[in-house]
Amino acid sequence: MKLRELLTELSVIESTADPNMDIRDIRYDSRAVQPGDLFVAVPGMQSDGHRFIPMAVEKGAAAVLCQRPPEGDVPYILVADSRLALARVSCAWFGYPSEKMTMVGVTGTNGKTTSTVLIKHMLEDVTGEKVGLVGTISNWIGDEEFPTERTTPESYDLQKLFARMADAGCSYAVMEVSSHALALDRTAGVRFRAGLFTNLTQDHLDFHGTMEEYAKAKALLFAQCGKAAVNIDDGWAGTMIDRAQCPVSTFSAQGDLTADLRAIDVRLAADHVRFTACAKNEQADVRLGIPGAFSVENAMTALAAGRLLGLPLADCAASLGRAAGVKGRVEVVPTGGDFTIVIDYAHTPDALEKVLRTMKEVSQGRVVALFGCGGDRDRTKRPQMGLIAATEADFCVVTSDNPRTEDPQTIIDEIVAGMPADAPKQVICDRPEAIRWAIDNHQPGDVIVLAGKGHETYQEVNGVKRHMDEREIVAEHLKKTRND
């Protein structure tokens, strides 16, 4: 592709590059540059891509797209924001693939993963069309699954994924849209037909600084949507509505009479939820086979998406009755015994509180919370999560999550500092050992909640990811216990 074809959406400050030069590919990682590539120097949180321009040139970069003039004799294109420019040229490079599909974006702190999986299932079930998914657990193109490392890929990789979806015949693409992605322009150039907001609770303050800035980042989604639906039960709903630049409807899992779509007659069971979804001129009974009050909210998010896309409420509701659960989200692990183990990704104060309260509603014995907090992340939530676990659970096992580069025991100490001194608890730093201890010390009717890891099959210690699947740990220990 000619360079000039890539630059059509950019405001170029100055350029020394021949606009008719051929570009072989686009790279934002200097280590991957090959002769003929356009290297985009992006300022990062840990390193600045401008430092690696000499390496990119040495590897044969045809030109450099940057926000500071480079040293040396290299053709360059100067822009005000090279991160935004990366998103724009990536859209052009892949032929604007998101424009070939109906895009659905879901943002919020909790519920994005389950909501997007439910929306994907619903769209495929109701419309019969092929649907792509960009998510925390994995990416999907129809029935084909691909691994993912973060909720929203860098803009080039995102556009590449959209291109694969469009080429594979996807009519829809459903996407978890993180606050990082919005703040860092990873989704720039994507126009969503429908955007949805689930909720906002404390998370990622190490990046955003304050809840107000976190909310503003989430609200950026509604500047690139055709229509939006907002969970009016959440305290930050007003911020989303006020900052939206498109028509906004509302939904409520708590039966708010002012909502455009609301849930009434909610009934919770050990393995499902039931309720009636009511809109102005229609209503439908819903059964979703995922327990917990928050499952009502996730189901309502999916139903709201269906309404934004013009799908019949009754068809969407019936489809949810055929939907399966999500790995690592209130996932029941078979024990073959007189107790239950649930794996859940709850790694924020709000999510931990919700899953523990949910289990108290259905438990025949104690609720045991086994949890930790991630290293190199917001430290203020550690004592909060300690207090929540001590308050909502009958017994706590405090252990490691992903300590990353921090000392695991230091993280645990900060968690325990938030717990009452007399709170029933056991502290075991090694997570597999903690899981085995919890199993060995269970009581009849207990629900043991393994919180924080969810779908993850690794643990990151000292900056190294090592395989650790909680399902395997449970199965192996139960087998050993029975054999003993």
Phi, psi and omega per residue, in radians:
M1 nan 2.503 3.102
K2 -1.264 2.530 -3.134
L3 -0.992 -0.718 -3.094
R4 -1.068 -0.505 3.118
E5 -1.225 -0.453 3.116
L6 -1.410 -0.404 -2.984
L7 -1.680 0.110 -3.015
T8 -1.107 -0.482 -3.101
E9 -1.709 0.098 -3.057
L10 -1.785 2.603 2.950
S11 -1.695 1.737 -3.058
V12 -1.502 2.224 3.116
I13 -1.353 -0.839 3.029
E14 -2.768 2.777 -3.120
S15 -2.604 2.411 3.039
T16 -1.974 0.104 -3.093
A17 -1.609 2.545 3.090
D18 -1.240 2.033 -3.087
P19 -1.111 -0.313 -3.125
N20 -1.656 0.088 3.114
M21 -1.193 2.582 3.098
D22 -1.455 2.365 3.105
I23 -1.911 2.239 -3.110
R24 -1.401 -0.688 3.138
D25 -2.941 3.047 3.112
I26 -1.987 2.368 3.118
R27 -2.332 2.441 3.000
Y28 -2.003 -0.053 3.056
D29 -1.958 1.989 -3.059
S30 -1.047 -0.473 -3.124
R31 -1.186 -0.378 -3.105
A32 -1.700 -0.034 -3.078
V33 -1.112 2.417 3.029
Q34 -2.211 2.822 -3.121
P35 -0.936 2.303 3.115
G36 1.639 -0.031 -3.123
D37 -1.403 2.706 2.916
L38 -1.638 2.084 3.121
F39 -1.682 2.200 3.108
V40 -1.811 2.030 -3.119
A41 -1.522 1.858 -3.051
V42 -1.880 2.205 3.043
P43 -1.170 2.250 -3.128
G44 -1.946 3.070 3.141
M45 -1.362 -0.425 -3.137
Q46 -1.946 -0.507 3.115
S47 -2.606 2.753 -3.083
D48 -1.866 2.129 -3.121
G49 -1.022 -0.379 3.124
H50 -1.130 -0.451 3.115
R51 -1.166 -0.394 -3.030
F52 -1.807 0.203 3.081
I53 -1.039 -0.773 3.107
P54 -1.000 -0.691 3.115
M55 -1.125 -0.735 -3.141
A56 -1.110 -0.719 3.126
V57 -1.138 -0.741 3.127
E58 -1.065 -0.559 -3.137
K59 -1.449 -0.079 3.027
G60 1.876 0.321 3.107
A61 -0.990 2.319 -3.124
A62 -1.316 -0.550 -3.132
A63 -2.808 2.867 -3.123
V64 -2.175 2.302 3.037
L65 -1.800 2.102 -2.953
C66 -2.627 2.950 3.092
Q67 -1.972 0.088 2.964
R68 -2.397 2.326 -3.121
P69 -0.989 2.293 -3.122
P70 -1.384 2.761 3.039
E71 -1.438 2.714 3.088
G72 1.538 3.116 -3.073
D73 -1.689 1.438 3.120
V74 -2.341 2.314 3.084
P75 -1.047 2.346 -3.113
Y76 -2.483 2.775 3.040
I77 -2.145 2.090 -3.062
L78 -1.726 2.243 3.110
V79 -2.300 2.935 -3.137
A80 -1.327 -0.544 -3.052
D81 -2.470 1.793 -3.061
S82 -1.318 -0.414 3.078
R83 -1.182 -0.786 3.063
L84 -1.108 -0.680 3.135
A85 -1.103 -0.645 3.097
L86 -1.027 -0.748 3.126
A87 -1.113 -0.733 -3.102
R88 -1.167 -0.799 -3.118
V89 -1.240 -0.491 3.098
S90 -1.186 -0.705 3.064
C91 -1.013 -0.812 -3.117
A92 -1.152 -0.731 -3.090
W93 -1.038 -0.699 -3.104
F94 -1.650 0.157 3.043
G95 1.334 0.575 3.097
Y96 0.886 1.026 -3.026
P97 -1.134 -0.533 -3.112
S98 -1.146 -0.392 3.118
E99 -1.281 -0.234 -3.135
K100 -1.582 -0.037 -3.118
M101 -2.306 2.827 2.994
T102 -1.492 2.043 -3.022
M103 -1.694 2.346 3.086
V104 -2.193 2.165 -3.131
G105 -2.055 2.372 3.111
V106 -2.141 2.192 3.092
T107 -2.187 2.864 -3.083
G108 2.477 2.962 -3.136
T109 -1.365 -0.927 -3.096
N110 -2.056 2.651 3.049
G111 1.628 -0.121 -3.093
K112 -1.079 -0.802 -3.043
T113 -1.119 -0.919 -3.133
T114 -1.088 -0.724 -3.127
S115 -1.076 -0.768 -3.119
T116 -1.200 -0.641 3.080
V117 -1.118 -0.721 3.102
L118 -1.136 -0.701 3.132
I119 -1.133 -0.747 3.108
K120 -1.041 -0.858 3.115
H121 -1.011 -0.810 -3.087
M122 -1.076 -0.775 -3.139
L123 -1.111 -0.780 3.131
E124 -1.115 -0.714 -3.079
D125 -1.219 -0.762 -3.047
V126 -1.437 -0.718 -3.056
T127 -1.664 -0.387 -3.075
G128 1.347 0.119 -3.100
E129 -1.583 2.840 3.080
K130 -1.444 2.399 -3.027
V131 -2.259 2.366 3.031
G132 -1.713 2.736 3.141
L133 -2.442 2.297 3.020
V134 -1.964 2.007 -3.018
G135 -2.540 3.096 -3.124
T136 -1.215 -0.766 -3.066
I137 -1.326 -0.824 -3.122
S138 -2.894 2.928 3.021
N139 -1.837 2.600 -3.118
W140 -2.302 2.467 2.925
I141 -2.125 1.716 -3.002
G142 1.112 -2.103 -3.127
D143 -1.652 0.038 -3.087
E144 -1.689 2.221 -3.075
E145 -1.792 2.478 3.109
F146 -2.287 2.477 -3.136
P147 -1.229 2.754 3.102
T148 -2.439 2.634 -3.137
E149 -1.825 -0.390 3.110
R150 -2.608 2.835 -3.010
T151 -0.966 -0.880 3.125
T152 -2.139 2.102 -3.129
P153 -1.127 2.911 3.008
E154 -1.045 2.709 -2.964
S155 -0.982 -0.727 3.130
Y156 -1.075 -0.824 -3.123
D157 -1.166 -0.592 3.101
L158 -1.139 -0.806 3.121
Q159 -1.142 -0.613 3.075
K160 -1.092 -0.723 3.109
L161 -1.158 -0.741 3.083
F162 -1.049 -0.696 3.135
A163 -1.093 -0.723 3.105
R164 -1.109 -0.688 3.115
M165 -1.106 -0.855 -3.115
A166 -1.094 -0.749 3.139
D167 -1.131 -0.504 -3.132
A168 -1.453 -0.031 3.077
G169 1.646 0.318 3.099
C170 -1.236 2.268 3.058
S171 -1.570 -0.438 -3.140
Y172 -2.228 2.666 2.956
A173 -2.360 2.184 -3.139
V174 -1.900 2.372 -2.959
M175 -2.423 2.294 2.889
E176 -1.327 2.138 -3.100
V177 -1.940 1.866 -3.078
S178 -1.415 2.814 3.098
S179 -1.149 -0.609 3.083
H180 -1.068 -0.782 -3.112
A181 -1.077 -0.704 -3.131
L182 -1.237 -0.771 -3.115
A183 -1.181 -0.526 -3.088
L184 -1.758 0.256 3.024
D185 1.068 0.458 3.116
R186 -1.202 -0.453 -3.136
T187 -1.775 0.173 3.120
A188 -1.007 2.405 -3.137
G189 1.583 -0.103 3.117
V190 -1.703 2.229 3.097
R191 -1.870 2.036 -3.115
F192 -1.585 2.307 3.033
R193 -1.172 -0.683 -3.114
A194 -2.387 2.354 3.076
G195 -2.190 2.429 -3.074
L196 -2.289 2.517 3.106
F197 -2.036 2.228 -3.120
T198 -1.602 -1.055 -3.087
N199 -2.989 2.993 3.095
L200 -2.452 2.054 3.046
T201 -2.345 2.977 -2.982
Q202 -1.081 2.187 3.065
D203 -3.018 2.693 3.032
H204 1.044 0.427 3.112
L205 -1.251 -0.273 3.012
D206 -1.117 -0.438 3.123
F207 -1.707 -0.810 -3.022
H208 -1.548 -0.421 3.095
G209 1.589 -0.938 -3.114
T210 -2.360 2.822 3.089
M211 -1.131 -0.572 3.124
E212 -1.105 -0.750 3.122
E213 -1.223 -0.624 3.074
Y214 -1.063 -0.786 3.129
A215 -1.114 -0.735 3.127
K216 -1.068 -0.673 3.120
A217 -1.119 -0.780 3.112
K218 -1.065 -0.703 -3.084
A219 -1.177 -0.282 3.115
L220 -1.049 -0.457 3.112
L221 -1.007 -0.630 -3.020
F222 -1.459 0.149 2.959
A223 -1.682 -0.096 3.141
Q224 -2.296 0.653 3.133
C225 -2.158 2.666 3.003
G226 -1.423 -0.696 3.091
K227 -2.498 2.736 3.134
A228 -2.411 2.690 3.008
A229 -2.323 2.321 -3.019
V230 -2.147 2.389 3.060
N231 -1.269 1.816 -3.024
I232 -1.283 -0.202 3.103
D233 -1.247 -0.363 -3.063
D234 -1.471 2.500 -3.102
G235 -1.134 -0.338 3.142
W236 -1.692 0.129 -3.126
A237 -1.014 -0.707 -3.126
G238 -1.054 -0.674 3.107
T239 -1.096 -0.754 -3.140
M240 -1.114 -0.766 -3.119
I241 -1.150 -0.768 -3.104
D242 -1.122 -0.586 -3.059
R243 -1.632 -0.079 -3.129
A244 -1.221 2.538 3.105
Q245 -2.017 0.606 -3.127
C246 -2.687 2.931 3.066
P247 -1.080 2.414 -3.077
V248 -2.167 2.304 2.958
S249 -1.957 2.967 -3.077
T250 -2.225 2.716 3.024
F251 -2.429 2.757 -3.072
S252 -2.518 2.237 3.029
A253 -1.511 -0.118 -3.090
Q254 -1.884 0.213 3.048
G255 1.347 0.373 3.137
D256 -0.975 2.129 -3.060
L257 -1.161 -0.347 -3.138
T258 -1.456 -0.170 -3.061
A259 -1.331 2.580 3.089
D260 -1.250 -0.480 3.097
L261 -2.411 2.212 -3.067
R262 -2.437 2.692 3.093
A263 -1.767 2.322 3.074
I264 -2.268 2.915 3.118
D265 0.918 0.849 -3.124
V266 -1.283 2.289 3.102
R267 -2.256 2.232 -3.098
L268 -1.873 2.398 3.086
A269 -2.288 3.043 -3.073
A270 -1.165 -0.437 -3.078
D271 -2.247 0.156 3.133
H272 -2.896 3.022 2.966
V273 -2.237 2.636 3.045
R274 -2.283 2.539 3.042
F275 -2.901 3.010 3.051
T276 -1.963 2.203 3.093
A277 -1.604 2.193 -3.083
C278 -2.088 2.243 2.980
A279 -2.058 -3.040 -3.025
K280 -1.047 -0.829 -3.037
N281 -2.085 0.221 -3.109
E282 -2.735 2.769 3.045
Q283 -2.636 2.786 -3.088
A284 -2.679 2.495 3.073
D285 -1.427 2.438 -3.074
V286 -2.206 2.367 2.947
R287 -2.250 2.149 3.123
L288 -2.116 2.224 -3.066
G289 -1.424 0.757 3.059
I290 -2.309 2.081 -3.049
P291 -1.274 2.804 3.026
G292 1.925 2.512 3.137
A293 -1.064 -0.578 -3.134
F294 -1.193 -0.308 3.063
S295 -1.178 -0.498 3.055
V296 -1.140 -0.767 3.122
E297 -1.084 -0.753 3.131
N298 -1.131 -0.704 3.101
A299 -1.122 -0.695 3.124
M300 -1.153 -0.619 3.067
T301 -1.066 -0.772 3.129
A302 -1.128 -0.763 3.133
L303 -1.120 -0.665 3.098
A304 -1.109 -0.667 3.083
A305 -1.088 -0.761 3.122
G306 -1.043 -0.720 3.125
R307 -1.155 -0.681 3.095
L308 -1.074 -0.530 -3.114
L309 -1.613 0.059 3.053
G310 1.426 0.348 -3.139
L311 -1.542 2.546 3.138
P312 -1.098 2.361 -3.121
L313 -1.041 -0.727 -3.108
A314 -1.092 -0.700 3.130
D315 -1.165 -0.723 3.141
C316 -1.150 -0.734 3.139
A317 -1.110 -0.770 3.119
A318 -1.094 -0.640 3.139
S319 -1.116 -0.691 -3.140
L320 -1.084 -0.485 3.090
G321 -1.176 -0.293 3.126
R322 -1.812 0.111 -3.079
A323 -1.504 2.517 3.081
A324 -1.634 2.995 3.106
G325 -1.352 -3.065 -3.094
V326 -2.083 2.344 -3.131
K327 -1.006 2.253 3.087
G328 1.412 0.098 3.086
R329 -2.085 1.788 -3.050
V330 0.825 0.863 -3.106
E331 -1.562 2.048 -3.137
V332 -1.445 2.184 3.130
V333 -1.776 2.158 -3.112
P334 -1.064 2.374 3.087
T335 -2.040 -0.387 -3.088
G336 1.179 0.244 -3.088
G337 -2.199 -2.800 -3.076
D338 -1.691 0.432 3.096
F339 -2.515 2.901 -3.069
T340 -2.136 2.461 3.027
I341 -2.041 2.282 3.124
V342 -2.141 2.257 3.056
I343 -1.782 2.246 3.137
D344 -2.492 2.547 -3.069
Y345 -1.332 0.004 -3.055
A346 -0.835 1.906 -3.134
H347 -2.307 0.207 3.040
T348 -2.105 2.778 3.122
P349 -0.954 -0.807 -3.095
D350 -1.125 -0.786 -3.105
A351 -1.141 -0.692 3.124
L352 -1.124 -0.766 3.125
E353 -1.052 -0.763 -3.094
K354 -1.138 -0.791 -3.080
V355 -1.209 -0.622 3.120
L356 -1.200 -0.713 3.091
R357 -1.123 -0.668 3.116
T358 -1.073 -0.771 -3.124
M359 -1.206 -0.533 3.096
K360 -1.155 -0.503 -3.141
E361 -1.201 -0.460 -3.026
V362 -2.058 -0.166 -3.070
S363 -1.258 2.458 3.061
Q364 -1.650 -0.076 3.131
G365 -2.449 -2.402 3.128
R366 -1.411 2.754 2.890
V367 -1.837 2.083 -3.132
V368 -1.878 2.116 -3.135
A369 -1.755 2.019 3.025
L370 -1.876 2.052 -2.988
F371 -2.772 2.913 3.004
G372 -2.600 -2.849 3.062
C373 -2.398 2.603 -3.109
G374 -1.270 2.540 3.056
G375 -1.428 2.823 3.119
D376 1.048 0.486 3.128
R377 -2.304 -3.065 -3.090
D378 -0.917 1.946 -3.103
R379 -1.344 -0.390 -3.044
T380 -1.185 -0.387 -3.107
K381 -1.443 -0.158 -3.094
R382 -1.126 -0.974 3.090
P383 -1.110 -0.537 3.103
Q384 -1.083 -0.797 -3.132
M385 -1.193 -0.577 3.057
G386 -1.078 -0.782 3.141
L387 -1.150 -0.744 -3.138
I388 -1.080 -0.803 -3.131
A389 -1.104 -0.744 -3.141
A390 -1.142 -0.539 -3.115
T391 -1.407 -0.761 -3.001
E392 -1.572 -0.469 -3.123
A393 -1.725 2.774 3.088
D394 -1.491 -0.402 3.115
F395 -2.674 2.509 -3.121
C396 -2.105 2.431 2.942
V397 -2.026 1.871 -3.087
V398 -1.616 2.199 -3.041
T399 -2.538 -2.849 -3.133
S400 -1.620 2.650 2.989
D401 -1.876 -1.902 2.951
N402 -1.951 1.617 -3.098
P403 -1.159 -0.318 -3.137
R404 0.954 -2.030 -3.096
T405 -1.736 0.043 -3.132
E406 -1.563 2.802 3.045
D407 -1.255 2.114 -3.085
P408 -1.006 -0.682 -3.095
Q409 -1.182 -0.577 3.099
T410 -1.114 -0.730 3.107
I411 -1.084 -0.797 3.135
I412 -1.057 -0.736 3.134
D413 -1.040 -0.668 -3.133
E414 -1.246 -0.541 3.050
I415 -1.183 -0.875 -3.088
V416 -1.089 -0.527 3.137
A417 -1.056 -0.426 3.133
G418 -1.551 -0.069 -3.078
M419 -1.699 2.531 3.024
P420 -1.006 2.523 -3.072
A421 -1.049 -0.528 -3.081
D422 -1.670 0.171 3.138
A423 -1.121 2.285 3.120
P424 -1.124 2.057 -3.057
K425 -2.756 2.822 3.014
Q426 -2.336 2.328 3.125
V427 -1.902 2.059 3.112
I428 -2.375 1.959 -3.012
C429 -1.143 -0.730 -3.102
D430 -1.317 2.037 -3.001
R431 -1.140 -0.816 3.087
P432 -1.002 -0.711 3.106
E433 -1.108 -0.679 3.133
A434 -1.111 -0.715 3.125
I435 -1.113 -0.767 3.124
R436 -1.100 -0.679 3.122
W437 -1.111 -0.762 -3.126
A438 -1.079 -0.702 3.107
I439 -1.147 -0.791 -3.097
D440 -1.134 -0.471 -3.057
N441 -1.895 0.347 3.130
H442 -1.235 2.793 3.032
Q443 -2.074 2.704 -3.130
P444 -0.947 2.336 3.119
G445 1.499 -0.042 -3.128
D446 -1.127 2.588 2.873
V447 -2.004 2.004 3.114
I448 -1.697 2.037 -3.133
V449 -1.726 1.993 3.037
L450 -1.584 1.737 -2.966
A451 -1.803 2.484 2.981
G452 1.988 -0.638 -3.069
K453 -1.604 -0.698 3.068
G454 1.004 -2.095 -3.086
H455 -1.321 -0.266 -3.036
E456 -1.132 2.456 3.126
T457 -2.052 0.535 3.133
Y458 -2.580 2.904 2.953
Q459 -2.308 2.319 -3.111
E460 -1.735 1.962 -3.121
V461 -2.216 2.274 -3.099
N462 0.960 0.631 3.092
G463 1.335 0.115 -3.118
V464 -2.038 2.271 3.097
K465 -1.522 2.157 3.112
R466 -2.070 2.531 -3.115
H467 -1.056 2.274 3.044
M468 -2.777 1.830 3.128
D469 -1.917 2.031 -3.080
E470 -1.078 -0.527 3.101
R471 -1.102 -0.728 3.130
E472 -1.166 -0.713 3.136
I473 -1.070 -0.791 3.135
V474 -1.093 -0.865 -3.089
A475 -1.079 -0.766 -3.116
E476 -1.140 -0.717 -3.106
H477 -1.253 -0.675 3.099
L478 -1.107 -0.699 3.105
K479 -1.101 -0.784 3.135
K480 -1.096 -0.736 -3.120
T481 -1.101 -0.734 3.141
R482 -1.166 -0.676 -3.139
N483 -1.197 -0.590 3.112
D484 -1.209 nan nan
